Structures are given as C-alpha cells and as structure tokens.
C-alpha cells in the first residue's frame, strides 16, 4: 500500500491537551489499526508534540487540516 503524505497539522492550538469541559472527559476506547497506521499516527503525534489519542481527537474534531492548508 502506498503511504499517504500527511504533513503536520496547522492550528493545533485549537485543541490543547486536556482542554475538555467537565461533561466531556475522555473515556477508554478501543480501535484496531495496522502496524503501519499505528506508526504513522505516532509519527504525526510526535511532529505535533501530542500523544496519539490527542492526534485522533484532532482528526475527529477538525479533520485532516486540508482546508486550512489552502491559505484561505
């Protein structure tokens, strides 16, 4: 499988770590990922000074950041 080139996401300050309301605390979840996806997730998280769960939170809340890269 060809790798997807995902660059560090801009404006991650919109979702700083632990910046959740009291009624929206994190809960333990389980997901299945390939070793390749897990490694890429770790790489992206490190590039953005986040942990993997925060990187997933960013994806879910603001997407992959493609609309922000256009500079509009």
CHARMM-style PDB file with segment names, atoms N, HN, CA, C and O in Angstrom:
ATOM      1  N   UNK     1       0.835  -1.181   0.000  1.00  0.00      PROA
ATOM      2  CA  UNK     1       0.000   0.000   0.000  1.00  0.00      PROA
ATOM      3  C   UNK     1       0.880   1.244   0.000  1.00  0.00      PROA
ATOM      4  O   UNK     1       1.844   1.327   0.761  1.00  0.00      PROA
ATOM      5  N   UNK     2       0.553   2.199  -0.843  1.00  0.00      PROA
ATOM      6  HN  UNK     2      -0.230   2.132  -1.461  1.00  0.00      PROA
ATOM      7  CA  UNK     2       1.290   3.446  -0.900  1.00  0.00      PROA
ATOM      8  C   UNK     2       0.984   4.289   0.322  1.00  0.00      PROA
ATOM      9  O   UNK     2      -0.158   4.334   0.778  1.00  0.00      PROA
ATOM     10  N   UNK     3       2.011   4.967   0.863  1.00  0.00      PROA
ATOM     11  HN  UNK     3       2.939   4.930   0.493  1.00  0.00      PROA
ATOM     12  CA  UNK     3       1.806   5.821   2.024  1.00  0.00      PROA
ATOM     13  C   UNK     3       1.118   7.117   1.638  1.00  0.00      PROA
ATOM     14  O   UNK     3       1.256   7.604   0.516  1.00  0.00      PROA
ATOM     15  N   UNK     4       0.391   7.656   2.569  1.00  0.00      PROA
ATOM     16  HN  UNK     4       0.278   7.261   3.481  1.00  0.00      PROA
ATOM     17  CA  UNK     4      -0.266   8.944   2.380  1.00  0.00      PROA
ATOM     18  C   UNK     4       0.625   9.995   2.993  1.00  0.00      PROA
ATOM     19  O   UNK     4       1.051   9.853   4.140  1.00  0.00      PROA
ATOM     20  N   UNK     5       0.916  11.046   2.255  1.00  0.00      PROA
ATOM     21  HN  UNK     5       0.571  11.162   1.324  1.00  0.00      PROA
ATOM     22  CA  UNK     5       1.769  12.116   2.751  1.00  0.00      PROA
ATOM     23  C   UNK     5       0.918  13.116   3.527  1.00  0.00      PROA
ATOM     24  O   UNK     5       0.255  13.971   2.939  1.00  0.00      PROA
ATOM     25  N   UNK     6       0.945  12.999   4.853  1.00  0.00      PROA
ATOM     26  HN  UNK     6       1.483  12.304   5.330  1.00  0.00      PROA
ATOM     27  CA  UNK     6       0.207  13.921   5.703  1.00  0.00      PROA
ATOM     28  C   UNK     6       1.219  14.771   6.446  1.00  0.00      PROA
ATOM     29  O   UNK     6       2.062  14.254   7.179  1.00  0.00      PROA
ATOM     30  N   UNK     7       1.131  16.065   6.254  1.00  0.00      PROA
ATOM     31  HN  UNK     7       0.447  16.485   5.659  1.00  0.00      PROA
ATOM     32  CA  UNK     7       2.049  16.986   6.907  1.00  0.00      PROA
ATOM     33  C   UNK     7       1.524  17.363   8.287  1.00  0.00      PROA
ATOM     34  O   UNK     7       0.345  17.160   8.574  1.00  0.00      PROA
ATOM     35  N   UNK     8       2.395  17.916   9.157  1.00  0.00      PROA
ATOM     36  HN  UNK     8       3.354  18.081   8.924  1.00  0.00      PROA
ATOM     37  CA  UNK     8       1.904  18.369  10.455  1.00  0.00      PROA
ATOM     38  C   UNK     8       0.713  19.309  10.280  1.00  0.00      PROA
ATOM     39  O   UNK     8       0.683  20.129   9.362  1.00  0.00      PROA
ATOM     40  N   UNK     9      -0.242  19.180  11.151  1.00  0.00      PROA
ATOM     41  HN  UNK     9      -0.218  18.514  11.896  1.00  0.00      PROA
ATOM     42  CA  UNK     9      -1.473  19.943  11.050  1.00  0.00      PROA
ATOM     43  C   UNK     9      -1.290  21.319  11.671  1.00  0.00      PROA
ATOM     44  O   UNK     9      -0.745  21.455  12.766  1.00  0.00      PROA
ATOM     45  N   UNK    10      -1.752  22.329  10.957  1.00  0.00      PROA
ATOM     46  HN  UNK    10      -2.195  22.218  10.067  1.00  0.00      PROA
ATOM     47  CA  UNK    10      -1.654  23.702  11.449  1.00  0.00      PROA
ATOM     48  C   UNK    10      -2.769  23.979  12.441  1.00  0.00      PROA
ATOM     49  O   UNK    10      -3.798  23.303  12.444  1.00  0.00      PROA
ATOM     50  N   UNK    11      -2.556  24.975  13.279  1.00  0.00      PROA
ATOM     51  HN  UNK    11      -1.721  25.524  13.277  1.00  0.00      PROA
ATOM     52  CA  UNK    11      -3.562  25.450  14.232  1.00  0.00      PROA
ATOM     53  C   UNK    11      -4.005  24.383  15.220  1.00  0.00      PROA
ATOM     54  O   UNK    11      -5.182  24.318  15.573  1.00  0.00      PROA
ATOM     55  N   UNK    12      -3.069  23.537  15.674  1.00  0.00      PROA
ATOM     56  HN  UNK    12      -2.112  23.590  15.387  1.00  0.00      PROA
ATOM     57  CA  UNK    12      -3.436  22.541  16.668  1.00  0.00      PROA
ATOM     58  C   UNK    12      -3.739  23.186  18.014  1.00  0.00      PROA
ATOM     59  O   UNK    12      -4.277  22.529  18.906  1.00  0.00      PROA
ATOM     60  N   UNK    13      -3.405  24.450  18.170  1.00  0.00      PROA
ATOM     61  HN  UNK    13      -2.968  24.983  17.446  1.00  0.00      PROA
ATOM     62  CA  UNK    13      -3.693  25.132  19.431  1.00  0.00      PROA
ATOM     63  C   UNK    13      -5.195  25.226  19.680  1.00  0.00      PROA
ATOM     64  O   UNK    13      -5.617  25.548  20.791  1.00  0.00      PROA
ATOM     65  N   UNK    14      -6.009  24.947  18.654  1.00  0.00      PROA
ATOM     66  HN  UNK    14      -5.666  24.686  17.752  1.00  0.00      PROA
ATOM     67  CA  UNK    14      -7.453  24.937  18.846  1.00  0.00      PROA
ATOM     68  C   UNK    14      -7.880  23.838  19.810  1.00  0.00      PROA
ATOM     69  O   UNK    14      -8.944  23.925  20.424  1.00  0.00      PROA
ATOM     70  N   UNK    15      -7.051  22.800  19.945  1.00  0.00      PROA
ATOM     71  HN  UNK    15      -6.187  22.729  19.446  1.00  0.00      PROA
ATOM     72  CA  UNK    15      -7.379  21.677  20.804  1.00  0.00      PROA
ATOM     73  C   UNK    15      -6.202  21.321  21.690  1.00  0.00      PROA
ATOM     74  O   UNK    15      -5.615  20.250  21.533  1.00  0.00      PROA
ATOM     75  N   UNK    16      -5.838  22.210  22.633  1.00  0.00      PROA
ATOM     76  HN  UNK    16      -6.314  23.080  22.760  1.00  0.00      PROA
ATOM     77  CA  UNK    16      -4.720  21.869  23.511  1.00  0.00      PROA
ATOM     78  C   UNK    16      -5.057  20.663  24.383  1.00  0.00      PROA
ATOM     79  O   UNK    16      -6.227  20.400  24.663  1.00  0.00      PROA
ATOM     80  N   UNK    17      -4.034  19.936  24.809  1.00  0.00      PROA
ATOM     81  HN  UNK    17      -3.084  20.150  24.582  1.00  0.00      PROA
ATOM     82  CA  UNK    17      -4.258  18.758  25.631  1.00  0.00      PROA
ATOM     83  C   UNK    17      -5.068  19.108  26.870  1.00  0.00      PROA
ATOM     84  O   UNK    17      -4.887  20.168  27.469  1.00  0.00      PROA
ATOM     85  N   UNK    18      -5.955  18.210  27.240  1.00  0.00      PROA
ATOM     86  HN  UNK    18      -6.102  17.349  26.753  1.00  0.00      PROA
ATOM     87  CA  UNK    18      -6.777  18.311  28.443  1.00  0.00      PROA
ATOM     88  C   UNK    18      -7.673  19.545  28.462  1.00  0.00      PROA
ATOM     89  O   UNK    18      -8.082  19.985  29.536  1.00  0.00      PROA
ATOM     90  N   UNK    19      -7.982  20.103  27.321  1.00  0.00      PROA
ATOM     91  HN  UNK    19      -7.651  19.745  26.448  1.00  0.00      PROA
ATOM     92  CA  UNK    19      -8.858  21.271  27.263  1.00  0.00      PROA
ATOM     93  C   UNK    19     -10.283  20.816  26.921  1.00  0.00      PROA
ATOM     94  O   UNK    19     -10.838  21.175  25.883  1.00  0.00      PROA
ATOM     95  N   UNK    20     -10.851  20.016  27.825  1.00  0.00      PROA
ATOM     96  HN  UNK    20     -10.400  19.724  28.668  1.00  0.00      PROA
ATOM     97  CA  UNK    20     -12.184  19.487  27.608  1.00  0.00      PROA
ATOM     98  C   UNK    20     -13.067  19.934  28.762  1.00  0.00      PROA
ATOM     99  O   UNK    20     -12.599  20.079  29.891  1.00  0.00      PROA
ATOM    100  N   UNK    21     -14.334  20.151  28.477  1.00  0.00      PROA
ATOM    101  HN  UNK    21     -14.714  20.034  27.560  1.00  0.00      PROA
ATOM    102  CA  UNK    21     -15.259  20.552  29.525  1.00  0.00      PROA
ATOM    103  C   UNK    21     -15.470  19.389  30.495  1.00  0.00      PROA
ATOM    104  O   UNK    21     -15.194  18.233  30.172  1.00  0.00      PROA
ATOM    105  N   UNK    22     -15.962  19.715  31.680  1.00  0.00      PROA
ATOM    106  HN  UNK    22     -16.186  20.654  31.943  1.00  0.00      PROA
ATOM    107  CA  UNK    22     -16.175  18.690  32.706  1.00  0.00      PROA
ATOM    108  C   UNK    22     -17.122  17.590  32.244  1.00  0.00      PROA
ATOM    109  O   UNK    22     -16.970  16.433  32.636  1.00  0.00      PROA
ATOM    110  N   UNK    23     -18.095  17.945  31.415  1.00  0.00      PROA
ATOM    111  HN  UNK    23     -18.218  18.885  31.096  1.00  0.00      PROA
ATOM    112  CA  UNK    23     -19.053  16.947  30.952  1.00  0.00      PROA
ATOM    113  C   UNK    23     -18.552  16.176  29.728  1.00  0.00      PROA
ATOM    114  O   UNK    23     -19.279  15.347  29.180  1.00  0.00      PROA
ATOM    115  N   UNK    24     -17.327  16.442  29.300  1.00  0.00      PROA
ATOM    116  HN  UNK    24     -16.736  17.115  29.745  1.00  0.00      PROA
ATOM    117  CA  UNK    24     -16.771  15.753  28.137  1.00  0.00      PROA
ATOM    118  C   UNK    24     -15.367  15.244  28.444  1.00  0.00      PROA
ATOM    119  O   UNK    24     -14.403  15.623  27.779  1.00  0.00      PROA
ATOM    120  N   UNK    25     -15.258  14.396  29.439  1.00  0.00      PROA
ATOM    121  HN  UNK    25     -16.041  14.088  29.979  1.00  0.00      PROA
ATOM    122  CA  UNK    25     -13.959  13.826  29.771  1.00  0.00      PROA
ATOM    123  C   UNK    25     -13.665  12.659  28.834  1.00  0.00      PROA
ATOM    124  O   UNK    25     -14.574  12.065  28.254  1.00  0.00      PROA
ATOM    125  N   UNK    26     -12.400  12.347  28.699  1.00  0.00      PROA
ATOM    126  HN  UNK    26     -11.661  12.829  29.170  1.00  0.00      PROA
ATOM    127  CA  UNK    26     -12.017  11.227  27.849  1.00  0.00      PROA
ATOM    128  C   UNK    26     -12.402   9.909  28.506  1.00  0.00      PROA
ATOM    129  O   UNK    26     -12.396   9.776  29.729  1.00  0.00      PROA
ATOM    130  N   UNK    27     -12.735   8.943  27.663  1.00  0.00      PROA
ATOM    131  HN  UNK    27     -12.739   9.051  26.669  1.00  0.00      PROA
ATOM    132  CA  UNK    27     -13.063   7.598  28.108  1.00  0.00      PROA
ATOM    133  C   UNK    27     -12.186   6.616  27.354  1.00  0.00      PROA
ATOM    134  O   UNK    27     -11.778   6.874  26.222  1.00  0.00      PROA
ATOM    135  N   UNK    28     -11.904   5.509  27.980  1.00  0.00      PROA
ATOM    136  HN  UNK    28     -12.235   5.299  28.900  1.00  0.00      PROA
ATOM    137  CA  UNK    28     -11.103   4.477  27.347  1.00  0.00      PROA
ATOM    138  C   UNK    28     -11.863   3.910  26.151  1.00  0.00      PROA
ATOM    139  O   UNK    28     -13.014   3.495  26.283  1.00  0.00      PROA
ATOM    140  N   UNK    29     -11.222   3.892  24.989  1.00  0.00      PROA
ATOM    141  HN  UNK    29     -10.287   4.229  24.881  1.00  0.00      PROA
ATOM    142  CA  UNK    29     -11.799   3.348  23.749  1.00  0.00      PROA
ATOM    143  C   UNK    29     -10.836   2.302  23.205  1.00  0.00      PROA
ATOM    144  O   UNK    29      -9.681   2.214  23.622  1.00  0.00      PROA
ATOM    145  N   UNK    30     -11.327   1.539  22.295  1.00  0.00      PROA
ATOM    146  HN  UNK    30     -12.265   1.610  21.957  1.00  0.00      PROA
ATOM    147  CA  UNK    30     -10.504   0.530  21.651  1.00  0.00      PROA
ATOM    148  C   UNK    30     -10.657   0.667  20.141  1.00  0.00      PROA
ATOM    149  O   UNK    30     -11.773   0.756  19.631  1.00  0.00      PROA
ATOM    150  N   UNK    31      -9.535   0.685  19.429  1.00  0.00      PROA
ATOM    151  HN  UNK    31      -8.628   0.614  19.844  1.00  0.00      PROA
ATOM    152  CA  UNK    31      -9.567   0.725  17.966  1.00  0.00      PROA
ATOM    153  C   UNK    31      -8.577  -0.302  17.437  1.00  0.00      PROA
ATOM    154  O   UNK    31      -7.636  -0.694  18.127  1.00  0.00      PROA
ATOM    155  N   UNK    32      -8.799  -0.719  16.230  1.00  0.00      PROA
ATOM    156  HN  UNK    32      -9.563  -0.400  15.669  1.00  0.00      PROA
ATOM    157  CA  UNK    32      -7.871  -1.650  15.574  1.00  0.00      PROA
ATOM    158  C   UNK    32      -7.208  -0.908  14.419  1.00  0.00      PROA
ATOM    159  O   UNK    32      -7.877  -0.322  13.566  1.00  0.00      PROA
ATOM    160  N   UNK    33      -5.880  -0.947  14.413  1.00  0.00      PROA
ATOM    161  HN  UNK    33      -5.337  -1.422  15.105  1.00  0.00      PROA
ATOM    162  CA  UNK    33      -5.101  -0.306  13.357  1.00  0.00      PROA
ATOM    163  C   UNK    33      -4.002  -1.256  12.911  1.00  0.00      PROA
ATOM    164  O   UNK    33      -3.545  -2.103  13.678  1.00  0.00      PROA
ATOM    165  N   UNK    34      -3.588  -1.105  11.670  1.00  0.00      PROA
ATOM    166  HN  UNK    34      -3.959  -0.417  11.046  1.00  0.00      PROA
ATOM    167  CA  UNK    34      -2.426  -1.855  11.198  1.00  0.00      PROA
ATOM    168  C   UNK    34      -1.183  -1.288  11.875  1.00  0.00      PROA
ATOM    169  O   UNK    34      -1.207  -0.180  12.411  1.00  0.00      PROA
ATOM    170  N   UNK    35      -0.107  -2.052  11.845  1.00  0.00      PROA
ATOM    171  HN  UNK    35      -0.088  -2.952  11.409  1.00  0.00      PROA
ATOM    172  CA  UNK    35       1.154  -1.551  12.395  1.00  0.00      PROA
ATOM    173  C   UNK    35       1.607  -0.293  11.665  1.00  0.00      PROA
ATOM    174  O   UNK    35       2.171   0.616  12.273  1.00  0.00      PROA
ATOM    175  N   UNK    36       1.358  -0.246  10.360  1.00  0.00      PROA
ATOM    176  HN  UNK    36       0.900  -0.985   9.867  1.00  0.00      PROA
ATOM    177  CA  UNK    36       1.736   0.918   9.559  1.00  0.00      PROA
ATOM    178  C   UNK    36       0.968   2.153  10.005  1.00  0.00      PROA
ATOM    179  O   UNK    36       1.557   3.219  10.182  1.00  0.00      PROA
ATOM    180  N   UNK    37      -0.341   2.019  10.187  1.00  0.00      PROA
ATOM    181  HN  UNK    37      -0.820   1.153  10.043  1.00  0.00      PROA
ATOM    182  CA  UNK    37      -1.159   3.154  10.620  1.00  0.00      PROA
ATOM    183  C   UNK    37      -0.762   3.605  12.022  1.00  0.00      PROA
ATOM    184  O   UNK    37      -0.710   4.805  12.292  1.00  0.00      PROA
ATOM    185  N   UNK    38      -0.479   2.657  12.920  1.00  0.00      PROA
ATOM    186  HN  UNK    38      -0.521   1.682  12.701  1.00  0.00      PROA
ATOM    187  CA  UNK    38      -0.090   2.989  14.291  1.00  0.00      PROA
ATOM    188  C   UNK    38       1.231   3.761  14.292  1.00  0.00      PROA
ATOM    189  O   UNK    38       1.384   4.736  15.028  1.00  0.00      PROA
ATOM    190  N   UNK    39       2.172   3.326  13.473  1.00  0.00      PROA
ATOM    191  HN  UNK    39       2.047   2.534  12.875  1.00  0.00      PROA
ATOM    192  CA  UNK    39       3.466   4.007  13.393  1.00  0.00      PROA
ATOM    193  C   UNK    39       3.303   5.417  12.821  1.00  0.00      PROA
ATOM    194  O   UNK    39       3.923   6.362  13.309  1.00  0.00      PROA
ATOM    195  N   UNK    40       2.471   5.558  11.788  1.00  0.00      PROA
ATOM    196  HN  UNK    40       1.968   4.790  11.392  1.00  0.00      PROA
ATOM    197  CA  UNK    40       2.237   6.880  11.186  1.00  0.00      PROA
ATOM    198  C   UNK    40       1.533   7.799  12.174  1.00  0.00      PROA
ATOM    199  O   UNK    40       1.853   8.985  12.256  1.00  0.00      PROA
ATOM    200  N   UNK    41       0.581   7.262  12.921  1.00  0.00      PROA
ATOM    201  HN  UNK    41       0.321   6.299  12.854  1.00  0.00      PROA
ATOM    202  CA  UNK    41      -0.111   8.049  13.940  1.00  0.00      PROA
ATOM    203  C   UNK    41       0.880   8.535  14.991  1.00  0.00      PROA
ATOM    204  O   UNK    41       0.822   9.687  15.420  1.00  0.00      PROA
ATOM    205  N   UNK    42       1.784   7.659  15.404  1.00  0.00      PROA
ATOM    206  HN  UNK    42       1.832   6.723  15.055  1.00  0.00      PROA
ATOM    207  CA  UNK    42       2.811   8.034  16.372  1.00  0.00      PROA
ATOM    208  C   UNK    42       3.718   9.121  15.808  1.00  0.00      PROA
ATOM    209  O   UNK    42       4.055  10.077  16.506  1.00  0.00      PROA
ATOM    210  N   UNK    43       4.112   8.975  14.546  1.00  0.00      PROA
ATOM    211  HN  UNK    43       3.839   8.199  13.978  1.00  0.00      PROA
ATOM    212  CA  UNK    43       4.972   9.963  13.886  1.00  0.00      PROA
ATOM    213  C   UNK    43       4.284  11.332  13.825  1.00  0.00      PROA
ATOM    214  O   UNK    43       4.893  12.352  14.149  1.00  0.00      PROA
ATOM    215  N   UNK    44       3.030  11.348  13.412  1.00  0.00      PROA
ATOM    216  HN  UNK    44       2.536  10.519  13.149  1.00  0.00      PROA
ATOM    217  CA  UNK    44       2.282  12.606  13.326  1.00  0.00      PROA
ATOM    218  C   UNK    44       2.107  13.245  14.697  1.00  0.00      PROA
ATOM    219  O   UNK    44       2.224  14.463  14.840  1.00  0.00      PROA
ATOM    220  N   UNK    45       1.831  12.433  15.689  1.00  0.00      PROA
ATOM    221  HN  UNK    45       1.736  11.444  15.573  1.00  0.00      PROA
ATOM    222  CA  UNK    45       1.663  12.952  17.044  1.00  0.00      PROA
ATOM    223  C   UNK    45       2.965  13.585  17.535  1.00  0.00      PROA
ATOM    224  O   UNK    45       2.946  14.674  18.108  1.00  0.00      PROA
ATOM    225  N   UNK    46       4.085  12.916  17.314  1.00  0.00      PROA
ATOM    226  HN  UNK    46       4.101  12.032  16.848  1.00  0.00      PROA
ATOM    227  CA  UNK    46       5.370  13.458  17.739  1.00  0.00      PROA
ATOM    228  C   UNK    46       5.691  14.762  17.016  1.00  0.00      PROA
ATOM    229  O   UNK    46       6.182  15.706  17.635  1.00  0.00      PROA
ATOM    230  N   UNK    47       5.421  14.824  15.717  1.00  0.00      PROA
ATOM    231  HN  UNK    47       5.023  14.056  15.214  1.00  0.00      PROA
ATOM    232  CA  UNK    47       5.677  16.043  14.941  1.00  0.00      PROA
ATOM    233  C   UNK    47       4.859  17.229  15.458  1.00  0.00      PROA
ATOM    234  O   UNK    47       5.262  18.382  15.306  1.00  0.00      PROA
ATOM    235  N   UNK    48       3.714  16.939  16.064  1.00  0.00      PROA
ATOM    236  HN  UNK    48       3.386  16.002  16.187  1.00  0.00      PROA
ATOM    237  CA  UNK    48       2.819  17.986  16.562  1.00  0.00      PROA
ATOM    238  C   UNK    48       2.848  18.104  18.080  1.00  0.00      PROA
ATOM    239  O   UNK    48       1.992  18.760  18.672  1.00  0.00      PROA
ATOM    240  N   UNK    49       3.843  17.462  18.716  1.00  0.00      PROA
ATOM    241  HN  UNK    49       4.539  16.929  18.235  1.00  0.00      PROA
ATOM    242  CA  UNK    49       4.003  17.492  20.175  1.00  0.00      PROA
ATOM    243  C   UNK    49       2.732  17.060  20.903  1.00  0.00      PROA
ATOM    244  O   UNK    49       2.310  17.691  21.872  1.00  0.00      PROA
ATOM    245  N   UNK    50       2.135  15.982  20.422  1.00  0.00      PROA
ATOM    246  HN  UNK    50       2.478  15.470  19.635  1.00  0.00      PROA
ATOM    247  CA  UNK    50       0.928  15.432  21.013  1.00  0.00      PROA
ATOM    248  C   UNK    50       1.125  13.952  21.278  1.00  0.00      PROA
ATOM    249  O   UNK    50       2.099  13.349  20.827  1.00  0.00      PROA
ATOM    250  N   UNK    51       0.194  13.378  22.009  1.00  0.00      PROA
ATOM    251  HN  UNK    51      -0.597  13.868  22.376  1.00  0.00      PROA
ATOM    252  CA  UNK    51       0.158  11.930  22.146  1.00  0.00      PROA
ATOM    253  C   UNK    51      -0.826  11.402  21.102  1.00  0.00      PROA
ATOM    254  O   UNK    51      -1.619  12.161  20.544  1.00  0.00      PROA
ATOM    255  N   UNK    52      -0.768  10.103  20.847  1.00  0.00      PROA
ATOM    256  HN  UNK    52      -0.124   9.487  21.300  1.00  0.00      PROA
ATOM    257  CA  UNK    52      -1.600   9.540  19.782  1.00  0.00      PROA
ATOM    258  C   UNK    52      -3.085   9.812  19.992  1.00  0.00      PROA
ATOM    259  O   UNK    52      -3.790  10.128  19.034  1.00  0.00      PROA
ATOM    260  N   UNK    53      -3.571   9.697  21.219  1.00  0.00      PROA
ATOM    261  HN  UNK    53      -2.997   9.440  21.997  1.00  0.00      PROA
ATOM    262  CA  UNK    53      -5.008   9.920  21.436  1.00  0.00      PROA
ATOM    263  C   UNK    53      -5.407  11.364  21.134  1.00  0.00      PROA
ATOM    264  O   UNK    53      -6.519  11.615  20.670  1.00  0.00      PROA
ATOM    265  N   UNK    54      -4.506  12.312  21.395  1.00  0.00      PROA
ATOM    266  HN  UNK    54      -3.602  12.108  21.772  1.00  0.00      PROA
ATOM    267  CA  UNK    54      -4.791  13.713  21.064  1.00  0.00      PROA
ATOM    268  C   UNK    54      -4.800  13.915  19.554  1.00  0.00      PROA
ATOM    269  O   UNK    54      -5.576  14.719  19.038  1.00  0.00      PROA
ATOM    270  N   UNK    55      -3.944  13.191  18.847  1.00  0.00      PROA
ATOM    271  HN  UNK    55      -3.313  12.537  19.266  1.00  0.00      PROA
ATOM    272  CA  UNK    55      -3.915  13.293  17.389  1.00  0.00      PROA
ATOM    273  C   UNK    55      -5.234  12.788  16.813  1.00  0.00      PROA
ATOM    274  O   UNK    55      -5.775  13.395  15.889  1.00  0.00      PROA
ATOM    275  N   UNK    56      -5.753  11.694  17.342  1.00  0.00      PROA
ATOM    276  HN  UNK    56      -5.314  11.200  18.092  1.00  0.00      PROA
ATOM    277  CA  UNK    56      -7.048  11.182  16.900  1.00  0.00      PROA
ATOM    278  C   UNK    56      -8.139  12.190  17.221  1.00  0.00      PROA
ATOM    279  O   UNK    56      -9.047  12.399  16.417  1.00  0.00      PROA
ATOM    280  N   UNK    57      -8.058  12.815  18.386  1.00  0.00      PROA
ATOM    281  HN  UNK    57      -7.320  12.645  19.039  1.00  0.00      PROA
ATOM    282  CA  UNK    57      -9.031  13.842  18.781  1.00  0.00      PROA
ATOM    283  C   UNK    57      -9.033  14.994  17.776  1.00  0.00      PROA
ATOM    284  O   UNK    57     -10.096  15.490  17.401  1.00  0.00      PROA
ATOM    285  N   UNK    58      -7.861  15.413  17.344  1.00  0.00      PROA
ATOM    286  HN  UNK    58      -6.997  15.010  17.647  1.00  0.00      PROA
ATOM    287  CA  UNK    58      -7.753  16.485  16.353  1.00  0.00      PROA
ATOM    288  C   UNK    58      -8.384  16.057  15.039  1.00  0.00      PROA
ATOM    289  O   UNK    58      -9.149  16.816  14.444  1.00  0.00      PROA
ATOM    290  N   UNK    59      -8.070  14.839  14.576  1.00  0.00      PROA
ATOM    291  HN  UNK    59      -7.448  14.223  15.059  1.00  0.00      PROA
ATOM    292  CA  UNK    59      -8.668  14.345  13.330  1.00  0.00      PROA
ATOM    293  C   UNK    59     -10.187  14.387  13.412  1.00  0.00      PROA
ATOM    294  O   UNK    59     -10.857  14.833  12.480  1.00  0.00      PROA
ATOM    295  N   UNK    60     -10.720  13.922  14.526  1.00  0.00      PROA
ATOM    296  HN  UNK    60     -10.176  13.560  15.282  1.00  0.00      PROA
ATOM    297  CA  UNK    60     -12.167  13.852  14.683  1.00  0.00      PROA
ATOM    298  C   UNK    60     -12.806  15.235  14.779  1.00  0.00      PROA
ATOM    299  O   UNK    60     -13.897  15.448  14.250  1.00  0.00      PROA
ATOM    300  N   UNK    61     -12.143  16.168  15.443  1.00  0.00      PROA
ATOM    301  HN  UNK    61     -11.257  15.995  15.873  1.00  0.00      PROA
ATOM    302  CA  UNK    61     -12.738  17.484  15.673  1.00  0.00      PROA
ATOM    303  C   UNK    61     -12.535  18.457  14.522  1.00  0.00      PROA
ATOM    304  O   UNK    61     -13.424  19.256  14.228  1.00  0.00      PROA
ATOM    305  N   UNK    62     -11.374  18.404  13.863  1.00  0.00      PROA
ATOM    306  HN  UNK    62     -10.652  17.755  14.102  1.00  0.00      PROA
ATOM    307  CA  UNK    62     -11.132  19.392  12.803  1.00  0.00      PROA
ATOM    308  C   UNK    62     -10.742  18.778  11.476  1.00  0.00      PROA
ATOM    309  O   UNK    62     -10.453  19.510  10.529  1.00  0.00      PROA
ATOM    310  N   UNK    63     -10.724  17.480  11.375  1.00  0.00      PROA
ATOM    311  HN  UNK    63     -10.959  16.885  12.144  1.00  0.00      PROA
ATOM    312  CA  UNK    63     -10.364  16.834  10.126  1.00  0.00      PROA
ATOM    313  C   UNK    63      -8.857  16.774   9.951  1.00  0.00      PROA
ATOM    314  O   UNK    63      -8.100  17.008  10.893  1.00  0.00      PROA
ATOM    315  N   UNK    64      -8.437  16.467   8.761  1.00  0.00      PROA
ATOM    316  HN  UNK    64      -9.052  16.277   7.995  1.00  0.00      PROA
ATOM    317  CA  UNK    64      -7.006  16.306   8.484  1.00  0.00      PROA
ATOM    318  C   UNK    64      -6.299  17.616   8.217  1.00  0.00      PROA
ATOM    319  O   UNK    64      -5.086  17.622   8.008  1.00  0.00      PROA
ATOM    320  N   UNK    65      -7.010  18.718   8.217  1.00  0.00      PROA
ATOM    321  HN  UNK    65      -7.995  18.714   8.387  1.00  0.00      PROA
ATOM    322  CA  UNK    65      -6.375  20.008   8.040  1.00  0.00      PROA
ATOM    323  C   UNK    65      -6.219  20.432   6.588  1.00  0.00      PROA
ATOM    324  O   UNK    65      -5.596  21.461   6.323  1.00  0.00      PROA
ATOM    325  N   UNK    66      -6.758  19.682   5.644  1.00  0.00      PROA
ATOM    326  HN  UNK    66      -7.264  18.847   5.859  1.00  0.00      PROA
ATOM    327  CA  UNK    66      -6.577  20.003   4.238  1.00  0.00      PROA
ATOM    328  C   UNK    66      -7.161  21.352   3.881  1.00  0.00      PROA
ATOM    329  O   UNK    66      -6.557  22.074   3.089  1.00  0.00      PROA
ATOM    330  N   UNK    67      -8.321  21.733   4.431  1.00  0.00      PROA
ATOM    331  HN  UNK    67      -8.812  21.146   5.075  1.00  0.00      PROA
ATOM    332  CA  UNK    67      -8.924  23.008   4.106  1.00  0.00      PROA
ATOM    333  C   UNK    67      -8.125  24.167   4.646  1.00  0.00      PROA
ATOM    334  O   UNK    67      -8.215  25.274   4.114  1.00  0.00      PROA
ATOM    335  N   UNK    68      -7.344  23.947   5.693  1.00  0.00      PROA
ATOM    336  HN  UNK    68      -7.271  23.049   6.126  1.00  0.00      PROA
ATOM    337  CA  UNK    68      -6.544  25.007   6.292  1.00  0.00      PROA
ATOM    338  C   UNK    68      -5.248  25.227   5.513  1.00  0.00      PROA
ATOM    339  O   UNK    68      -4.670  26.312   5.582  1.00  0.00      PROA
ATOM    340  N   UNK    69      -4.789  24.233   4.784  1.00  0.00      PROA
ATOM    341  HN  UNK    69      -5.259  23.352   4.728  1.00  0.00      PROA
ATOM    342  CA  UNK    69      -3.543  24.355   4.046  1.00  0.00      PROA
ATOM    343  C   UNK    69      -3.670  25.228   2.812  1.00  0.00      PROA
ATOM    344  O   UNK    69      -2.660  25.660   2.257  1.00  0.00      PROA
ATOM    345  N   UNK    70      -4.875  25.491   2.378  1.00  0.00      PROA
ATOM    346  HN  UNK    70      -5.695  25.139   2.829  1.00  0.00      PROA
ATOM    347  CA  UNK    70      -5.051  26.271   1.150  1.00  0.00      PROA
ATOM    348  C   UNK    70      -4.710  27.735   1.350  1.00  0.00      PROA
ATOM    349  O   UNK    70      -4.533  28.472   0.380  1.00  0.00      PROA
ATOM    350  N   UNK    71      -4.615  28.173   2.639  1.00  0.00      PROA
ATOM    351  HN  UNK    71      -4.759  27.575   3.426  1.00  0.00      PROA
ATOM    352  CA  UNK    71      -4.249  29.550   2.913  1.00  0.00      PROA
ATOM    353  C   UNK    71      -5.398  30.524   2.812  1.00  0.00      PROA
ATOM    354  O   UNK    71      -5.182  31.735   2.850  1.00  0.00      PROA
ATOM    355  N   UNK    72      -6.602  30.033   2.686  1.00  0.00      PROA
ATOM    356  HN  UNK    72      -6.778  29.049   2.656  1.00  0.00      PROA
ATOM    357  CA  UNK    72      -7.777  30.909   2.575  1.00  0.00      PROA
ATOM    358  C   UNK    72      -8.272  31.320   3.945  1.00  0.00      PROA
ATOM    359  OT1 UNK    72      -9.253  32.056   4.052  1.00  0.00      PROA
TER     360      UNK     72
END
